[in-house]
Structure formats: C-alpha cells, structure tokens
Amino acid sequence: MISFEKFTLDNGLKVIVHSDKSMPIVAFNILYNVGSKHEDPKRTGFAHLFEHLMFGGSVNVPNYDDPVEQAGGENNAFTSNDITNYYLTLPKENLETAFWIESDRMLGLAFSQKSLDVQKNVVIEEFNQSYLNQPYGDVWLLLRPLAYKVHPYQWPTIGKTPEHIANAKLSEVKEFFYGHYAPNNAILCVAGDVSADEVLQMAQKWFGPIPYRELFGKIIKKEPLQTEKRTLEVTRRVPYNSIYKAYHMCSRSHNDFSTVDLTSDILSNGKSSRLFQSLVKQKGIFSNIDAFITGDNDEGLFVITGRLNDNYTFLQAEEAIDAEVEMIKTEPISDYELNKVKNKFESNFTFGLTSANEKALNLCQYELLGDANLLNTVVDSYRMITNTDIQRVAKKIFATTNCSTLYYKADNTNQ
C-alpha cells in the first residue's frame, strides 16, 4: 500500500505527497495533461516540441540544467499521446530548487525566435533519424492512420510530418503553451523523505501565485467501431519482411484493461509464451514475434508484430497468427498458465515501484485517470482475472473486422 496525501491549490494545481523516510533522495514529478492527442491535426508534434522547449530557459531562470546540477539533481522528461511528464530527483536539502525552477517554467518560458529555431531543428533531426532514415522507423507513421480514422491517436508523438514543426510560428507556440501549460492542467507529486506540510507550504509559495488559465477546449472524438478488415502493404529497403496486426482495445480506465494486458503476456512474454514456442521455436515461421498493448488512456491498440523468416509468405505468417489468437478465443487457458503470467506481472509491477521516481509518476498518472489511489488496486485487479475473462475479452478483440494489418515488405533488389 502506497500512502499519500492530496491537496488542490486555489489555481487548480493538484499536489500529491508520498512520504517515505527510507528513500535517500526526493522525486519531484509534474505531469501536464497535454499529449499529441491534444494537437491540431494540421500542427502536429507540438507537445513533443515543448518537451524540448521547456529546457530552453524560462522567465527568471535562463538555464534550467545549471541549478539542477548545482543542487546535485538529475532531470528528464517524456511525451506520450496523452501526457507530457517532467521529473527530477535531488537531495532532500535542495528540494526547494525543484519548486523554484519548475514553477518558473510553468509561469512562462523565455520565448524567442532563436530558441524556437534551435529546438525545431533538434526535433526535425530526431524525426528524420528515428522515423524516416531508420529501418522500420516509419511503422507507426503508417499503422496509426490505418487503425484510427477519427481519434487523434492517428499520429505518433513526433507528429505526422516534420513540415508541421518546420512551419511552426512563435505566436502558435506561445498560444499552445498558455492553452495547456497551466496549474489547472497539471498534477505535481513529491515522493521521498518529506512531510505533507512542507511540500504544501513550498507548493503554495512557488506555484500558488501562478494564475489559473483558460485551457484549449479541444473535443477529442471517440474512434467509431471498426467494421471491416484494413490492410496496407509497403515496400522498404529493409532486410526482412515484417507484419504488424493492430486490434482496437479498451481504454486504460476500463475494467477489462488488466485482462487485455495479461492476454498479451500469455501470447508473448518471454520464451515460454505461446507465440514464441509455436511460431518461432516449433514452426520457424518467424525469427521473432511480439504482442503488446499501447496502454493509452483512451481506447488503444493490441499489437502483434513479427519478423518473417525467409521462404515464408505474408499469407502463411498471418494464418499462423490467426490460428494462435483463435485458440485463445476457443480453448480456455490452464490455471497454471494464467497464474504464471499473474505472478510475473505482480513481481515486475511491485519491483517497479521501489524507486521514488516510479511512485511519483504512477501516482500522477492514476490521479489523471480519476484517483491516485487506483495505484493501490492494480495488483488486486490482476489477481481477480479468470480463465473465462481471458476468453471473453479475446473474443471481443480478435475479430477480423477489428484488425488493421501492415505488411512491411523487404526490397531485396540490388542488395
């Protein structure tokens, strides 16, 4: 059980405090409820761009990294389809440094054309290197718009195209910041050897004066039910054929989320999993194969992806995958197999929460989903899953009409 206390400042900032005297350092995590799904379809990549811009200096702190290093701290950030998260760790004695620099970033950035141009170039280079010039790098640029036709999950966090970032104007960037980076759109968690009183005092001192802001009121449309199989074949200069099958699944807050997660573990979690044993080890159709969920806050994807061995066709590969998912739909799994993946999940989840950083991040994420205390119910929700639940959810997800398939064909000419 992870204990915590919660407060909400007058400007809307939610503050969570987890006190643990055994932790040698303090984690400071601030989650903003803005990800790529909140972007304009004609101006994608802005959330990720801001992950970079936020380190370029703020109103009263021209260099973010220097105070962190001088305080003996470390920092980082990440962007997803749903959120942008900033976190740092530092000694308890220097905790107020975190409040100072993070509140100043929320107050306002040191916007300049020069800083914007520098970060735009960084993001565009990242786009080119990771998505356009990397083998299999454009998979999500192809698979997302194939699976999503309405919901803004149809583009990855990097954006649809580097042109969107290249054409970003300083006025648009400022507008995006003040419409999303606000105390009433953020959740702060401090975890470590701290008291709720001292954290609340510092939060009121540093974040309290920042005004409540009017947020962008973007309506995120729900993805309609997919009623027909979708396919796309592309040819790229890559060494091996690969297949990607994406099935629509429930949101992270849905009661079936944990069941879907365990289903992915049954199919592909380690070398004893079904897909590896059957399609890699026994039949040799794939050199490797994986199944995973995107874990999004809204309705996400259950993805099965495999790299084909030579002399096997896409048809053979797809039929083999379909046979495995059909089996999990029609034949109840054994108690042994179910308990094995349950125990593995519980072990990994519990171990993952030993660090202050992970506790702070998870408390913020579950608060965004509705209540930070949901973190304390996760393991029980997995323990309660039955063989019948696995079968029921598999029948719902693994319908042919619910699947979008990308055939990623290797062009071996002149190789």
N, C-alpha and C positions, 0 to 999 in steps of 0.2 A: 504494500500500500504506500503510495507516494502522497504525503501530506502537503498541503499548501493553503495559502490564504489569498483571497482575491479582493481587489479594490477597483473602483472606477473613478477617475478624476472628473472634475466638472466639465472638462473639454472633451470627454468621451474616451480617453485613453484607458484601456483595461490593463491592470497591473496584477501579476501573479507572483507570489513569493514562495519558494520551496526552501525551507531551512534544513540544512544538514551539516552539522559541525564536523563530520568526518571528512568533508571534502576540502582538500588543501587549496583549491582555487575557486573563484566565483565565476559562474557563467552568466552572461548578460545577453539575452536573445530578444530581438524585436522583429516581429512578423507584421508585414503590411499586407492587407487584403487586396493585393493587386498582382495579377499574373498576366500571361499572354492572352487569356480569355477575356480580359477587360479592354483589349485594344480595339482600335478602329481597324476593320478589315483592310483598309487602304493605307494604314500606317502601322504595320506590324513590327514587332521587335523592340518596341519602346520600353516594355517592362525590363527586358534584359539589358537594354542600353542604360537604363537608370541604375542597374546593379553596378555598372562601371562609373557612371557619373557621380554616384554618391561617395566615391572615394577621391573625387577631384577637388575637394575643398568646399567649405560651407561659409556662411556669412561671417562668422568670427573665428573660424579655425581653417586657415589656408591650406594646411597639410594634415590630413586625417591620420596617416600612419605614424608620424613622429610622436605625438602624445601617447599613442598606444604602446609603442616600443619603449618609450621612456618610463612608462608605468609597468613595464615587464609583462605586457599582454600580447595576445595574438588575436587576429580577426580574420573573418572571411564572410562570404555571402553566397547565396544561390537564388536562382529564379526558376519557377515552375509554371505550368499552365494556370495554377490557382493563386500562388503567393510569391512574394519576394521576401527573403529572410536574411537578416543581418545578425551576426553573432560574434562575440569576443569573449575571451577568458583572461582574467588578470588576478593578481593577488587581492585579497580582501581589503587590505590597507589602501589600495588605489581604486576602489570601486567607483568613487565619485567621478573619476576621469571618464568612465564609460557614460555616465549620465550627462556629463558636460558635452562630450563630442557627439553623442547620438542625438541629444536634444537640439543641438545646433544644426545638425543635418536635417532634422525634421522641420525646424524653424524656416530654413531656406538654404538653398545651395548658392555657391558663388558662380552664378550663371555667367558664362562668357562664350563668345563665338569660338575663341581659341580652344577652350576646354572641350566644347562640344565637338569641334572638328577632330581633336585628338582621339576622343573616345569613339566617335563614329568610325574612324579608321581602324581602331582596335577591333571593334565588333565586326566590321566588314571583313577584316582579315581572318577573324575567327570563323565567320560564315564560310568563307572560301576554303580555308584549310580543313575544317571539320565536316562540312556538308557537301561541298562541291568538288574538292580535289582529293577526297579520301575514298578509298574503295568502300562501296556500300553506304557512303556517307549521306546520300540523298534519300535513303529509305523512308524516313519519316516525313520528308517533303512530299513523298508520293503516297504513302499509306494513309496518312491522316486525312487529306482531302478525299480519298477514296472511301473511307469509312464514315466521315462526317460531312454532311451536306448543309447543315444549318448551324449547329453549335460551333463556337469559336475554338474548340479543340482541333479544328481542321487545319491549324498551322502549329508548328513547334515553337518553343520559346524564342528561338533565334529569329523567327519571323518567316514570312513567305518568300521573300526575296531581298537581297542586300540593297536593292534600289530604294526600298522603303526607308532604310536608315540613312542612306546616302542623301536622300532628298529631305530629311527631317530639318525643319526650321527651328531656330531658337525660340520663337514665340510658341510653337507647338509643344516643344519640350517643356517650357515653363508651365503651360496650360495642363499638360499631363501630370506634372509634379504636384501642383496645387489642387488638382482634382482627385488625387489618390494618396499622396503622402501627407497624411493628416493624423492628429491624435485620435480622432474618432474613426479612423480606419486602420488602427494598429493595436497590437497586443504585445505587451512587454512582460517578460518573465526573467526574474533573477533567481538563480539557484546556487546554493552553497552555504558557507558559514556566515549567514546574515540573519537578521531579525526582520519581521514584517514591519515593525515600527520604523527602523532606519531606512528601509527601502521606500516605504511610503513617504517619509519625510523628504528623501532625495528626489523622488518622482515628482512630488508637489513643487519642490524648489526649482527643478530644471525643466520639467515638461509642463507643469501647471500653467505657466504664462503663455504657452503657445495656443493661439485661438482655435476654436472649433471651426472646421471648414466645410463648405458645401461640396459634396462629392459628385463626381460624374455619375449620373443615374443610368448607366447602361443596363438595358434589359437583355439578359442572356437567354436566348431562345433554347428550349429543350429540343434535343435531337429526336425527330419522329422515328417511330418503329421502322426498322429496315425490313422490307418485304420481298426482296429479291437478292440473289447472289450477285456480287460485284467482283469483277476481275480486271486486272491491269497487267500487261506484260511489257517489260522494258529490257533493252539490251545495253550492257555497260562493259567497259574494259576491266573486268574483274576475273579472278582465276576460277571461280566455281559458281555453278547455278545455286540459287537460294530461293526459298519460298517463305512467304510471310502471310499468315492467316490471322485476321483480326475479327474477333466476335464482340459485339456490344455486350456490356455487363452493367451491373448496378452501380450506384454512387457509393462513396466511402461511408456515408452515414446509414446506408440501407442495412437491414437486418441480415441480408444474405451475403454481405461483403466478406465476412470471415469464412463462409462456406466456399465462396468462389476462390478465395486466396488459398485455402487448403487443397482445393481441386487442382490448382496449378502446381502445388507441391507434389501431389500424388503423381501427376503426369511427368514432372520434370524438376526434381530437387535432388540432385546427386546421381551417382552412377547406379544406384539401386532403383531409380524411378522407372516408371513404365515405358516412357518414350525412349530412354536411353537403352534399357535392356532389350526392348523389342526391335527398335528401328535402327539402332547403332550397333549394338553388340551381336544380336542374333541374325538380323536380316541384312545388315550392312548397307542400307539404303542411304543413310546419312553419315557424314563424318562427325557432325554434332547436331544436337537439336535441343531446343529450349522452349519452355512455356512460362509465361509470366503475366501479371496484371499491371496496368499502368498506375493503379491506385489513386486515381483522380478524385477530387471532391465531388464533382458531378459524375454523370454516367460515363464510365471509362471503357477500356478495351482489355479483353483477354487475348493475348497474342501467342501464337505458336509459330516458331521460326526454325528452319533447318537448312543446313548446307548439304547439298546433294553430293554423293559420291559419283564418280564417272560411271557411265553406262546405265544410269537410271534417269528416267524421264520425269518431267513435272507431273504427268498423269499418275505414274507409279508412286511418286512421293506423296501426292495429295490423297490418293486412295489409301495409302498406308496410314496417314494421319487420321483420315476419316474413320478408318476401322478402329483405331485406338479410342477416339472420342465416342464412337458408337458403343464400344464395350463398356465405358464408364457410365453411359446412359442406361444400358440394359442389364448389366450384371453388377449386383451390389458388391462393394469392396469389402474385404475382410476386416474384422476388428483389429487385427494385428497391423495391417497396412495403415488404417486410419489412426491408430494410436501412435504409430511411428512418426507420422508427419505432425501430429499434435504435439508430441514431446519435443520434436526438433524445433517447431515454431516457438514453444514456450521457453525452451532453453535459449534460443537466439534472441527472442524479444526481451527476456529478463536480463540477459547479459548486456544487451544493447543499452539498457537503462542504468548502467553502473556509472556512466560519466555525467557530470553536471550539464554539459552541453546537450546531450540527448534528452535528459529530463526536461530542460528548459524548452527545447524545440518542441517536444511532444506535448507538453502542457499548453503551449501556444496553439499548436495545430488542433488539438481536441477542443480548446476553447473556441476556436473559429468554427468548428463543426457544431458547436452548441453548448458544450460544457467540458471544462478541463478534467472533471472527474471521470469522464469516459475512459481516460487512460487507465484508470484502476479497474475497469470492467473488461478490458480487451482479452486477457487470458481466459477468463470465465466464458466469454462468448465463443472462444475456440474450443474449450473443453466440452461445451454442450452440443457440438455438432455431431450428428448421427450419420450412419451409412445412408439412411433414407434422404437426409438433407443433401448429401453429395449427389445422389442420383436425381433428385428433383431439380436442383439447380443446373446440373449438366444437361438435362433435357431442355431446359429453358434457353440456355446459352448456345449449345452446339447444334443449332438449327442451320441448315444450308442457307436459308434465306437471311440469316443473321450474320453472314460471314462476308468479309471483303478480303480478297486474295491478291497478293502481289507476286508475280512470277519475275524474279530478278535473274535474267539470262546472261550468262557469261559470253562475251565476244572473244573467241579464241583465235580469230584471224590474225595473221602476222605475229603470232606470239611464239 
